[in-house]
Amino acid sequence: MGETIAEDVKKLLSGSIDDRLEVIERRTKSRLAGMLGVETVPESFQDISYEVTLKRFNRVGQEGMQSYSQEGLSMVFPDSDFAEYRREIDEFKNEGLFGPRKGKVRFL
């Protein structure tokens, strides 16, 4: 069984860089797989998993913020880390629903 939420939060707050990356990568892949409706993230989505993991890692300590500003530096965070990949995710899901299927049709 996987880590508990409490264990993951502890690692994010006080763990090593490797611990933080492991938690973020695992949770990012889990979320992406759920959005795609699959058990495992397909190879074609590994780049999205990488980019979202990197975004989330860079934002550790600023979770929940919509924007951040300090000494002329300003950052705005999207509502969803996957928002810019919505088209690819929807295309993948629609392909599964409407794509070619193998099987037989029988008329009685």
Protein Blocks (a to p, Z undefined) as FASTA:
>chain_A
ZZdfklmmmmmmmmcfklmmmmmmmmmmmmmmmmnopabdcfklmmmmmmmmmmmmmmgo
iaoiabdceehiacdddfblklmmmmmmmmmmmmmmmmccedddddZZ
